[in-house]
Amino acid sequence: MDKVFMDDVRESPGDHHLVRTAEDCIAILKTDLPLNHLSLDHDLGSDQKNGFEVVQYMIDHRRYAERITVHSANAPAGKRMYDALTEARNQGSFPYHVKIYLRPLPLDWK
């Protein structure tokens, strides 16, 4: 598993492993397996941890993928995630070659 797509509603691209919760995504990050791509949603259900908590875990533990995409349709929350990731990279928490993208997807994306 080198590509992970975290979202509670959308289906993942065929070559990505789908996780529905922040807890499941963090569990993958804890394995220290190398990741080529990590695509993150923010809103994961009203009583669930959200995507920003995954971002905080990544920053706090210096865990990253070679490419990170924030795909949340929640524009302010997605921008907050993107800004936190780019700031962490600029401060040296992640290598500078890590690519970080903000690419919101509509909820009905397939």
N, C-alpha and C positions, 0 to 999 in steps of 0.2 A: 504494500500500500504506500504509494508515494504521492498521491493526490487525494486531498480531503475536501469535501464540500459540506459545510455546516449550515443547515436550514431546516426549519420545522414544517415548512409548507411545500416548497419547490422540490422537484426531483433533481438529482445530480446529473451532470454530464456522465455519459457511459463509462468514461475512463477514470472517474473519481469515486472514492469511497464516501458514502453518504452517512453523516451523523446528524441526529435531530436535536441534540442537547449540548449545552456548553460543557456539562460534566463529561460527556462522551468525547468531546473534542480535546478537553484538557487531559483525559486519560490517554489519548493517543500521543499528545505532546510529551507526557511523562515517560513514554517508552524510549525516548531518545532516538527513535528511528528517523533517518533522514527523510525530509519531505521536499518534493519538488514544487508543489503548489498547495496552498491552503486558501480556500475561498470562504468568507465569513459573512453571515447575516447578523443583524443586531437583535431584532425582535424574535424571541423564541418561545412565545406563549406567555400569558399574563403572570403565571406563578413560577416561571422558570428563570434561571440565570440568563443573562443576555450576552451578546457577542462582545461587549466591551469588557466583560469579566475574563473572557478568553484572551483578549488583547492585553489586559493587565497581567495575566498569568505569563504570557509570552515575554513581556517586558521584564517582569520581576525575576524570571528564571532563565532569561536569555535563550529562549526557544523560538525558532523561526523556521520558515520554509524559504526556499530559494526565491519563490514568487508568492506574494500575498495579495489577494484581491478582497476588497470589502464590497460586497454586492447588495447590501441592505437597501431596500426601497425607502426606509426611514432616513430621509436626507440629513437632518441635523445629527442623528446618532451615528450614521455612517461616516459623516465628515469628522466627527469626534474620534471615532476609531482610527480613521486614516491619519488624522493629525497626530494622535498619540504614537502610532507606529512610525511615522516619518520622523517625529521628534526623537524617539528612542534610537532610530537608526543614525540620525545626525549626531546624537550624543555618544554613539559608540556601543550601544546595547546590542546591536545587530551589525554584521559586516555591511559596509557601504554598498556592496554589489547586490544585496537583497532588493528585489524589485517590489514596489508597493503600489497598488492601483486602487482607485475608487471608481467602481463601475456598477452603479445601481441597476438591479434587474427588476422588471415588473413582477408582481406577485403571480401572474399567470404564465410566467416564462416556463418553457419546457425544453 
